[in-house]
Amino acid sequence: MFDPVIAPSGTLLGLLQRGRGDGTLHALAAPRAEALAALNHCVLHDPRQDWRVENRSLYYARLYLDLHGGLDEIEAHLFGAEDHFDTEDSRTGLALAVLGHLAAYGRRDALLLLRRYAATGSNWAWALDELALRDDDAGLRALALPVLGRFPAGPEGDAELASAVRDAFEPRPWRLWAEDQRDAVGARVRAAQEQGSFDRWTRQMRPTGPRPGWSVQAVFDWAQQGLERGSVLHGPAARCLTAVAGPDDRPAIVEAARSGPDGARCAALHYLAEARDPAVLDLIEAATTDPSRIVAEAAVSAFERMCGEAAVDRARGWVHRPDALGASAAAVLADRGAAHDAPLVLGALRQTVRSDGPDATALYALVDGAGRLGIACAAPVLRHVYRETSSSELRGRTARALAATDPTYATGFAVECLWDCEETTREIAAQHAETGDVRVAERLRRLAADPAEEAEVQDAIHNRIGPDLQV
């Protein structure tokens, strides 16, 4: 998937791409054709940095309902010629998820599009999962032959079918089809289910990892062999060392952390970090300058996992370093530092925004830390991150930090957060938004009555203003 091109935050398209509450509010005030054009662009060109942790589908579906938007452009996108040669989930996943929410809201045109795409589209499994949650039994049973027809009879097709059944996110359609009396449907699905269970049992009976009785050196060898195959086993190997290593093995583990092969060195660093060995912090500092990128990254990762005052104290000395260890030290102080570490966290927050921009990965921990430590003078830079970041996950964290640091949050950003694409952000807003604003009162009522809204958001509304919603 290509990195999305995100429009400026002050434009309607930019607001909708970010999933901001102001996107919905501006779209409802804009000319309908302009709003629908921006909305369709977002749905057909997924703007998320990481679709696994960012939500947009319910946000866009609600806007389709509010704008009374048609689905012609989604239909053309799903059933165009490109669907035959670009089969990545990222091309169609967001559109299918939006259709799923629209179907749940009673849009039959969305339901029919999902059925048609499940029968003929390349990303049929995603469409089937959406239907599993929304369609009736008759609609799902009608898809049995089109879906099973994708798997030709024979060993290869049967193996692919067994994998599809085993890996299905929503099992309901397959369970319905297993009850079918036709041999071409019921018997075949039941056989695929049995094969999937057998495959899973076979893998469990043939483990490829450590065995009881392994030595420390055997664990190091296993970690190195995995690295040579392209598998990162630092964490599992460190846990294995915890099981097999004794006091007499410490010198060998320390030496491996200092100068062993890359796989063994990484495993040893993680083990010593988890054990809070007194030598590990010096070993980590030395490893971060190693020519091997894998070793340097493993050293930083091991430090981030450390607990205890020794790690926090060392972070105070490392926080000014201009490298990955310095960034990691800032994250440790943000997560576990004391109140007197607030200036260091604030300095790291400002520097990260200046040097890396509002989408930097390092901002996640620093934003959380600004809120945890209640750094009031961080509010201006937090407001900048809130406006500009294209990550709705980071914006949600920033909203939580603003609630703890910015006295204007309740009457400012909290209001638009009630329309945000992330349920956690809506939950924060429901807890803090000033109910004297007529928009807030109406929005809280609507969210409380919406069956698609998350329970946590509705609980926040009820806990704040009571079940009768007399706001």
Residue, then its C-alpha position, 0 to 999 in steps of 0.5 A: m500500500f502506498d503512503p496516502v497523500i494527506a491534504p492540509s488540515g485546514t481543508l475539508l478533505g484534510l479534516l475528513q482524511r484525519g477523521r476529525g470531528d470538525g470534518t463532519l461539522h464542516a461537511l454538513a455545512a458545505p455544499r452537498a456535492e463538495a462534501l460527497a466528493a471529499l467523502n468518496h475520495c476518503v473512502l476510495h483512497d484509504p487515508r490511514q497511516d495504519w488501518r489496524v489501529e485507526n478507525r474510519s469506517l463508522y465515521y464515514a458511514r455516519l456521514y453518508l447517512d447525514l448527507h444522504g449519499g449514494l453508493d455509485e462511486i463505491e460500486a464503481h470502485l469495487f467492481g472496476a477492472e482494477d479489482h482483478f489485478d490489485t487484490e490487496d485488502s487495502r484497496t477495498g477494505l475501507a469501502l467494504a467496512v463502510l458498506g457493512h456499517l451502512a447495512a447495519y443502519g438499514r441501507r439495503d443498497a449497501l447490503l446488496l453491494l456486499r452480497r454481490y461483491a462477496a460472490t464476485g470480488s477479489n476481497w470476498a473474504w472481507a465482504l463475507d465477514e461484514l455480511a456475517l455480522r449483518d445479513d440474515d441466514a437466507g442471504l448467507r446461504a445463497l452465497a454458498l455456491p459462489v464462494l465455494g466455486r472459488f475453490p476447484a475440486g481437487p487436492e489443491g482447491d481443497a487445501e485452499l478451502a481448508s485454509a479459508v475456513r480455518d482463517a475466517f474471522e467470522p465463522r457464522p457463514w461456514r457453520l451455516w454452510a456446513e449444515d447444508q444437505r448438498d454434498a457440494v456444500g455441506a459435505r465439502v465444508r465439513a471436510a474443510q473444517e476437519q482438515g483445518s482442525f487436523d492441520r492445527w493439531t499437526r503443527q502443535m505436535r511438531p514444535t520447532g522451538p526450544r526443548p526441555g533440557w536445552s542449555v544456555q548455548a543451545v538457546f543462543d544457537w537457536a536465536q542465531q539460527g532464527l536470525e539467519r533465517g530472517s526471524v527475530l527471536h530476541g524476546p522468545a530466546a530471552r524467556c527461554l534463558t530465564a527458564v534454563a539459566g542459573p547463577d553460574d551462567r551469568p558470565a557467559i550471558v554477559e560476554a554474549a551481550r558484549s561480543g557474541p554473534d548478533g542473535a545471541r547478543c540480542a537475546a542476552l541483552h533482552y534477558l539481562a534487561e528483564a533480569r535488571d542485571p547491574a551490568v546491562l545498562d552499560l552493555i546497552e549503551a555500548a550496543t547502541t553504537d554497534p555497526s549492526r543495526i539489528v544489535a543497536e535496535a535490540a539494545v534500545s528495545a531492551f532498554e524500553r522494556m526495563c523497569g526500576e529506578a536504575a533505568v529511569d535514572r540512566a534515562r535522565g542522563w541519556v535523554h539529550r542524546p540525538d539518537a534512538l537511545g535518547a528518544s527511548a530515554a525520553a519515552v521512559l521518562a514520559d512513562r515512568g519519570a517523576a514530576h521533576d522530569a517534566p521539563l525533560v519530557l517537555g523539551a523532548l516533546r517540543q524537539t520531536v515536533r520541530s525535527d520530525g513533525p506531528d506524525a512522529t512515532a516518538l510523539y505517542a509516548l511523549v504526548d502520553g507523558a505530558g498528560r500523565l505529568g500534567i504539564a500545563c505549558a505543553a498545551p500549545v504544542l499539544r494543540h498543534v499536534y492535535r490539529e496537524t497529525s494525520s494519525s487518529e490514534l495519536r490525535g486521541r492520545t493528544a485529546r486525553a493529554l489536553a484534557a489533563t493540561d488545557p483548561t480550554y479543552a472542555t469548551g474547545f476541542a472536546v466539542e468536536c471530539l464528540w464527532d471524532c472517528e475514534e471511539t476512545t476520543r469520543e469517550i474522552a469528549a463525553q466525559h469533558a465536553e461542556t454541556g452548556d453548548v447546545r451542539v453537545a447536548e444534542r450530540l450526546r443524545r444521538l450517541a447514547a441512542d445509536p446502536a452502532e456506538e461503542a458501549e464505553v462511549q455510551d457508559a461515559i454519557h450515562n455516568r456523566i448525565g444520567p440515563d434520562l439524558q436530561v442535559 
